[in-house]
Amino acid sequence: MLCCAVGNAVLHTLLVPDHLEEKFYIGFLFAVGSAVMLVVAALVSLKRAMAAWLTGSLVSLGMIIGFLLSRTIGLPDGYHEPGWEPPYGPLSLIVEALFVLAFLAWLGQRTGTGTASRLPRKVNRERVTQGTGSSKAG
């Protein structure tokens, strides 16, 4: 996860200057996304895993959606990109998708084993069996 977060930040930081000139808001979004992914990497080192995973996944999904929209229907203010812009476009999609997939795997592992092991255990109770109901009076 750390490598994907840093890789995502580096790739988008490299694209910030060109996009600031082309469409300021796109460059600004790239800069913000890069900064957030660096914070995600820091959160990982501080053992704030859930916050890091959620934030990084939301940013990664947003970047994937933005990439796809910019190449299909376009984004506001007439921003439309042709093609994949190799190598940055495919590499960005790869690190973003890997981050989201890793989050889903981590979440599945956490809910599958981590939560269950933290549940309180049942107290052993003595079983009481009911008799046949016959009693001797005497």
N, C-alpha and C positions, 0 to 999 in steps of 0.2 A: 504494500500500500504506500509506503513512504516513497519508493521509487516512482510510482505512478503520479503521486502528488507533485513531487519535485519535477519530474519530466513534463507534466502538464504545465507547470509554472514556467519552466524554461522555454518550452515551445511557444507559448503565447507571449511571453516577454519579448522574444525575438521578433514577433510580428507587430508589436505595439507601434513603433515609429511609422511604419508604412500605413497602417490603418488609421492612425491619428490624422495623417494627411488626407487619406482617401475619404473616410467618414469618421469624424471625431468620436462619435458615440461608440462606434465599433472598437476603436483603439482604446477608449476609456474602459469599455467592458472587458477587453482583453487584459488591461492593466489590473483592474479590480479582481478579475478571476484568478490571475497569476498571484496576486497578493493573498487572496483567500486560500489558495492551494498551499502557499508557504505557511500560512497559519495552521492549516490542516496538518502539515508535516510536523510543525512544532507541537501541536496537540498530541500527536502520536507519541512523541518523545516524553511528554508530560503524563502519559498514561490516561488521557482523556479519550479513550477509544470511541465511545458512542458518539460524542460530539464531533469527533474528527470524521468518523465514517459517514454520519448523516450529512454534515456540511460538504464534505468532499463529493459525496454521491449526488447531492442536489446541484452543486456547481458543475460536475461532470455531465450530468443529464442535461442541464441547461445549455452547456457548450455543444453537446451532440445535437440537440434540437435546433439551436441557432445555426449550426453548420448546415444541417439538412434543409432548414427553411431558406437560408441564404442561397442555396443552390436549386431550389424548386420554385416556391412562390415569391421568394424575396423577403426582405426585411423592410421596416419603415424607412422613409426618405429615399426610396428607390435603390436601396442597396441590394444588388444581385450579383453573385459571383458565378462565373462559369467554371466548370471542372472541379478537380480535387485539390489543386495547388500542391502537387508533390514537392518535397517530401513532407511538408508541415501538416497538410490536411489529413492524409492517412495516418501519420504518426500520432497526431492529436486524437483522432478517433480511437486508435488502438489503446492509448494510455487511459483515455476517459472510459472506454468500455471495460477495460481490465479493472479499473478502480471500482466501477459499479458491480461487476461480477464478483470481485473479491469481497465487497461489502455483503452481497447476498449470501455468499458462502460463509462468511464470518457470522452473519446473523443467523443462518440456519444451524451452524454448529453451536452457537451460543444458546439458542432456544431449545435445541435438541438435547444438549447435555448439561450446559451450565445452569440453566434455570432449574431443571429437574433435580440436580444434586443439592440445590439450596433449599428445597422444600422441607418442611419439618417431617420427621418420621413419626409413624403411628406408635403410640405407646403399646407395649405388649400387655394385653389384658387376658385374664384367666377366662377361659370359656366355661360357661355354665350351660349344662344340658338339662333339659326338662325331663322329668321322670314320667312314669306311666300314670301317675296320679293315684296309685293305690297306697294307702297308709294304714298302719295297724293301730287300732285303738285298744287300750287295754286296761 
